[in-house]
């Protein structure tokens, strides 16, 4: 198989799909790996490291797409990349097509096979989404902590309080107790904040409470969510329905009830967001203010820590890339579950 790893061009995206160690494994298994110049630079991997691993270095995206059949990248194709894609390409990346109808139509016109990391499923788990979800959850609290600082326009709250009885702790409300929500709860509780996580799964409640005494859980009843949102200093959306658009659990009216200088961070923004006032942003202009509430809606949150994110993604991705190189890869149940589009048609029922 000819495998192409392009340089990511989404705004301030520093990740690369595979590390040199993973590339070496592919080459050892008899595959040709073509990588675009500087693809790994922002993750701390030099071109020479990929060449030493056996990869072929090319200077342009056009040459890479011309020579490769399996395109392995991190983020969905940007508009300037669409002209390089062909019907015989297999695109393997994060796609989040439920929230991107225009991109979906463009890829359908091309007629390629599009396999999304986020819908590859093994025993109801999402192994290729999990590491980025965990990192996004942790980052959400770090970013929220900073945005709550008064110079950033925040309430001037230190999430863990000041270590004295007289100082109040920050209130962190998390929608969803999955991997992203758990990562966020872990960091927020470790900082000393009061954390409330909404999730419908009783098993998640037990697991979350065992993490830290600062974590409380509740079922997502609308009245309880409305009250919690009103009291929150930091509201984090972490709702996921695999392959589908996220439902709105928090209305604009509820966000309007929040205190001035509070912060909303919607990790679900890739799938349309679970908070009504959310809209996509980039690390170039990451925030906007709506009704005195700071919103952060960056669609590639793990891209802020590309070294860590690349290492985490590459480790779980390699076995699936090896699987994609087999002529009968469609027969693999996990990989088949990742197929979103094929031959100009929608395959994933959630997109239909």
PLY file of the C-alpha trace (Angstrom):
ply
format ascii 1.0
element vertex 352
property float x
property float y
property float z
element edge 351
property int vertex1
property int vertex2
end_header
0.00 0.00 0.00
1.12 3.55 -0.77
0.37 5.54 2.40
0.41 9.34 2.35
0.82 11.47 5.48
0.22 15.14 4.57
1.15 18.17 6.60
-1.92 19.40 8.50
-3.07 22.84 7.35
-6.02 23.51 9.69
-5.36 26.72 11.64
-2.64 26.14 14.28
-2.94 22.36 13.99
0.40 20.89 15.09
-0.36 17.17 15.09
0.80 14.61 12.57
-0.97 11.27 12.11
1.99 8.95 12.74
5.34 9.17 14.51
8.61 8.00 12.87
8.47 4.82 14.99
5.04 3.97 13.54
6.24 4.77 10.02
9.17 2.41 10.45
6.75 -0.39 11.40
4.75 0.20 8.23
7.88 0.14 6.09
9.07 -3.08 7.76
5.73 -4.61 6.80
6.40 -3.83 3.15
4.39 -0.64 2.68
5.53 2.60 1.07
5.07 5.67 3.28
5.11 9.10 1.64
5.26 12.10 3.97
5.02 15.78 3.16
7.91 18.02 4.12
7.63 19.44 7.68
4.53 17.33 8.45
5.90 16.43 11.88
7.75 19.65 12.66
5.27 21.14 15.14
5.09 17.82 16.97
8.87 17.84 17.33
9.60 15.26 14.60
12.11 16.24 11.92
11.99 15.22 8.27
15.27 13.36 8.74
13.67 11.15 11.42
10.98 10.07 8.95
13.55 9.49 6.23
15.63 7.38 8.63
12.46 5.38 9.32
12.19 4.63 5.59
9.62 7.23 4.50
9.78 9.04 1.16
9.84 12.82 1.67
7.96 14.99 -0.84
7.86 18.77 -1.05
4.22 19.37 -1.90
0.76 18.16 -0.96
-0.04 17.61 -4.64
2.83 15.19 -5.09
1.86 13.33 -1.94
-1.79 12.89 -2.98
-0.71 11.94 -6.52
1.54 9.14 -5.27
-0.50 7.76 -2.34
-3.72 5.71 -2.28
-4.35 5.58 1.49
-4.36 9.10 2.95
-3.82 9.10 6.72
-4.23 12.49 8.34
-5.46 14.00 11.59
-8.14 16.54 10.67
-10.80 16.60 7.98
-9.70 17.88 4.55
-9.65 21.64 4.30
-11.12 23.36 1.24
-7.72 23.78 -0.42
-7.02 20.05 -0.10
-10.18 18.83 -1.82
-8.73 19.33 -5.31
-6.08 16.70 -4.57
-8.52 13.93 -3.64
-9.56 11.23 -6.14
-12.24 8.57 -6.29
-9.66 5.81 -5.71
-8.36 7.41 -2.51
-9.11 5.95 0.90
-9.26 8.82 3.38
-8.59 7.84 7.00
-8.89 10.72 9.49
-11.14 12.52 11.96
-14.08 13.72 9.86
-17.07 14.70 12.09
-19.28 14.85 9.01
-22.55 15.14 10.95
-21.63 18.77 11.65
-20.17 19.39 8.18
-22.84 18.89 5.48
-20.93 20.93 2.89
-17.77 18.84 3.28
-19.90 15.69 3.14
-21.34 16.74 -0.22
-17.89 17.58 -1.61
-16.52 14.17 -0.61
-19.60 12.45 -2.07
-18.96 14.21 -5.39
-15.36 12.95 -5.40
-16.59 9.41 -4.76
-13.78 8.31 -2.46
-13.95 6.00 0.54
-13.97 8.03 3.77
-13.22 6.19 7.02
-13.57 8.29 10.18
-11.41 7.69 13.23
-14.29 8.76 15.48
-16.68 6.04 14.29
-14.31 3.06 14.36
-15.98 0.94 17.03
-14.77 -2.03 19.09
-17.16 -3.49 21.68
-19.04 -0.17 21.83
-15.75 1.65 22.46
-14.21 4.28 20.18
-10.49 3.45 20.39
-9.29 6.11 17.95
-11.34 8.90 19.51
-10.61 8.02 23.14
-7.07 9.44 23.50
-8.00 12.78 21.93
-11.17 12.95 24.04
-9.15 12.48 27.20
-6.66 15.17 26.18
-9.48 17.56 25.16
-11.16 17.10 28.54
-7.96 17.90 30.41
-7.18 20.88 28.18
-10.70 22.24 28.66
-10.07 22.75 32.37
-6.63 24.25 31.83
-8.04 26.72 29.32
-11.09 27.43 31.46
-8.90 28.15 34.47
-6.99 30.74 32.45
-10.11 32.34 30.94
-11.57 32.82 34.42
-8.67 35.16 35.23
-9.79 38.78 35.39
-7.26 40.02 32.74
-8.91 37.58 30.30
-12.33 38.99 31.09
-13.23 36.25 33.54
-14.81 36.41 37.00
-11.45 36.42 38.75
-12.05 32.98 40.26
-9.29 30.54 41.20
-10.98 27.18 40.68
-9.50 25.56 43.77
-9.93 28.59 45.99
-7.08 30.21 47.86
-6.46 27.49 50.45
-8.30 29.41 53.17
-11.82 28.91 54.50
-12.85 32.40 53.42
-12.06 31.83 49.74
-14.78 30.27 47.65
-14.04 27.40 45.29
-15.00 27.48 41.64
-18.05 25.58 40.44
-17.39 23.35 37.43
-20.34 21.75 35.64
-19.67 19.04 33.05
-22.24 17.68 30.61
-21.34 14.06 29.91
-19.29 11.59 31.90
-17.56 9.84 29.01
-13.83 9.94 28.37
-13.70 13.71 27.72
-15.95 14.51 30.67
-14.00 12.20 32.96
-10.71 13.80 31.93
-12.15 17.24 32.66
-13.59 16.13 36.01
-10.29 14.58 37.06
-8.28 17.76 36.44
-10.90 20.15 37.86
-11.28 18.09 41.03
-7.51 17.79 41.43
-7.32 21.59 41.32
-9.78 21.69 44.21
-12.90 22.85 42.36
-16.39 21.68 43.19
-17.33 19.47 40.23
-20.78 18.34 39.13
-21.06 15.88 36.22
-24.35 15.12 34.45
-24.65 11.68 32.85
-27.51 9.20 32.35
-25.34 6.13 33.07
-25.34 4.93 36.67
-22.05 3.08 36.20
-20.40 6.36 35.20
-21.65 7.94 38.42
-19.89 5.27 40.49
-16.64 5.58 38.54
-16.58 9.38 38.72
-17.24 9.53 42.46
-14.32 7.18 43.07
-11.96 9.59 41.28
-12.12 12.39 43.83
-14.27 13.48 46.76
-14.81 16.85 45.02
-16.84 15.18 42.25
-20.63 14.92 42.46
-22.87 13.38 39.81
-26.46 13.82 38.72
-28.84 12.57 36.06
-29.47 15.04 33.22
-32.88 16.32 34.22
-33.57 19.69 32.60
-34.50 21.45 35.82
-31.31 20.29 37.54
-29.16 21.26 34.56
-30.73 24.74 34.45
-29.95 25.37 38.13
-26.39 24.02 37.85
-25.66 26.14 34.76
-26.85 29.25 36.58
-24.37 28.60 39.40
-21.44 27.46 37.24
-18.19 29.35 36.88
-17.01 26.93 34.20
-19.45 24.95 32.03
-17.95 22.16 29.91
-19.89 20.35 27.18
-18.70 16.79 26.62
-21.69 15.01 25.07
-21.10 12.47 22.31
-23.43 10.42 20.15
-21.03 8.52 17.84
-21.26 9.74 14.26
-24.28 11.98 14.95
-24.81 15.65 15.72
-24.69 16.46 19.43
-28.03 17.36 21.06
-28.43 20.75 22.76
-28.63 20.12 26.50
-28.21 23.79 27.48
-30.35 26.53 25.91
-29.37 30.11 25.13
-31.70 31.26 27.91
-29.83 29.09 30.40
-26.47 30.46 29.28
-27.89 33.97 29.67
-28.61 33.14 33.32
-24.90 32.55 34.03
-22.81 35.06 35.96
-20.89 37.67 34.01
-17.35 36.46 33.35
-18.27 32.78 33.54
-16.82 30.46 30.91
-18.35 27.96 28.47
-16.12 25.38 26.76
-17.88 22.98 24.40
-15.73 19.96 23.55
-18.70 18.68 21.49
-18.27 21.56 19.04
-16.79 19.13 16.46
-20.20 17.45 16.34
-22.19 20.70 16.39
-21.97 21.43 20.13
-24.24 20.51 23.04
-24.70 24.12 24.21
-26.96 26.27 22.04
-24.73 29.36 22.06
-21.63 27.45 20.95
-20.08 28.12 17.56
-16.81 26.84 16.06
-13.66 28.90 16.62
-9.95 28.37 16.00
-6.83 28.84 18.10
-6.20 32.01 16.08
-9.38 33.57 17.56
-10.44 31.05 20.19
-13.09 32.92 22.18
-16.14 35.12 21.83
-18.41 36.72 24.40
-22.17 36.24 24.40
-24.28 37.93 27.09
-21.13 38.54 29.21
-20.24 34.82 29.13
-16.91 33.83 27.57
-17.23 31.00 25.00
-14.39 28.79 23.75
-15.24 26.62 20.74
-11.96 25.52 19.15
-12.61 22.49 16.95
-9.15 20.95 17.28
-8.44 21.33 20.98
-5.75 18.59 21.25
-3.80 20.42 18.53
-2.55 22.80 21.22
-0.35 20.02 22.62
0.76 18.33 19.40
3.68 16.37 20.80
1.53 14.66 23.42
-1.45 14.28 21.09
0.58 12.85 18.21
2.20 10.25 20.43
-1.16 9.22 21.90
-2.89 9.05 18.51
-0.09 7.27 16.67
0.09 4.48 19.24
-3.57 3.52 18.88
-3.74 4.27 15.15
-0.91 2.08 13.86
-2.70 -1.32 14.09
-5.68 0.10 12.19
-3.48 1.58 9.45
-1.85 -1.84 9.07
-5.34 -3.30 8.81
-6.32 -0.78 6.14
-3.38 -1.98 4.03
-4.93 -5.43 3.62
-6.99 -6.14 0.51
-9.84 -7.50 2.63
-9.88 -4.65 5.16
-13.64 -4.19 4.63
-14.20 -7.53 6.36
-12.71 -6.18 9.60
-15.74 -5.28 11.73
-14.01 -2.36 13.47
-12.75 -0.77 10.25
-16.06 -1.35 8.50
-17.80 0.56 11.30
-15.60 3.54 10.46
-16.76 3.80 6.83
-18.81 6.99 6.46
-18.85 7.39 2.67
-18.11 5.05 -0.24
-18.56 5.26 -4.02
-20.45 8.52 -3.78
-22.91 7.23 -1.21
-23.45 7.66 2.54
-22.74 4.43 4.41
-23.00 5.55 8.04
-26.69 5.57 8.99
-26.26 8.51 11.41
-25.42 10.74 8.42
-28.34 9.67 6.25
0 1
1 2
2 3
3 4
4 5
5 6
6 7
7 8
8 9
9 10
10 11
11 12
12 13
13 14
14 15
15 16
16 17
17 18
18 19
19 20
20 21
21 22
22 23
23 24
24 25
25 26
26 27
27 28
28 29
29 30
30 31
31 32
32 33
33 34
34 35
35 36
36 37
37 38
38 39
39 40
40 41
41 42
42 43
43 44
44 45
45 46
46 47
47 48
48 49
49 50
50 51
51 52
52 53
53 54
54 55
55 56
56 57
57 58
58 59
59 60
60 61
61 62
62 63
63 64
64 65
65 66
66 67
67 68
68 69
69 70
70 71
71 72
72 73
73 74
74 75
75 76
76 77
77 78
78 79
79 80
80 81
81 82
82 83
83 84
84 85
85 86
86 87
87 88
88 89
89 90
90 91
91 92
92 93
93 94
94 95
95 96
96 97
97 98
98 99
99 100
100 101
101 102
102 103
103 104
104 105
105 106
106 107
107 108
108 109
109 110
110 111
111 112
112 113
113 114
114 115
115 116
116 117
117 118
118 119
119 120
120 121
121 122
122 123
123 124
124 125
125 126
126 127
127 128
128 129
129 130
130 131
131 132
132 133
133 134
134 135
135 136
136 137
137 138
138 139
139 140
140 141
141 142
142 143
143 144
144 145
145 146
146 147
147 148
148 149
149 150
150 151
151 152
152 153
153 154
154 155
155 156
156 157
157 158
158 159
159 160
160 161
161 162
162 163
163 164
164 165
165 166
166 167
167 168
168 169
169 170
170 171
171 172
172 173
173 174
174 175
175 176
176 177
177 178
178 179
179 180
180 181
181 182
182 183
183 184
184 185
185 186
186 187
187 188
188 189
189 190
190 191
191 192
192 193
193 194
194 195
195 196
196 197
197 198
198 199
199 200
200 201
201 202
202 203
203 204
204 205
205 206
206 207
207 208
208 209
209 210
210 211
211 212
212 213
213 214
214 215
215 216
216 217
217 218
218 219
219 220
220 221
221 222
222 223
223 224
224 225
225 226
226 227
227 228
228 229
229 230
230 231
231 232
232 233
233 234
234 235
235 236
236 237
237 238
238 239
239 240
240 241
241 242
242 243
243 244
244 245
245 246
246 247
247 248
248 249
249 250
250 251
251 252
252 253
253 254
254 255
255 256
256 257
257 258
258 259
259 260
260 261
261 262
262 263
263 264
264 265
265 266
266 267
267 268
268 269
269 270
270 271
271 272
272 273
273 274
274 275
275 276
276 277
277 278
278 279
279 280
280 281
281 282
282 283
283 284
284 285
285 286
286 287
287 288
288 289
289 290
290 291
291 292
292 293
293 294
294 295
295 296
296 297
297 298
298 299
299 300
300 301
301 302
302 303
303 304
304 305
305 306
306 307
307 308
308 309
309 310
310 311
311 312
312 313
313 314
314 315
315 316
316 317
317 318
318 319
319 320
320 321
321 322
322 323
323 324
324 325
325 326
326 327
327 328
328 329
329 330
330 331
331 332
332 333
333 334
334 335
335 336
336 337
337 338
338 339
339 340
340 341
341 342
342 343
343 344
344 345
345 346
346 347
347 348
348 349
349 350
350 351
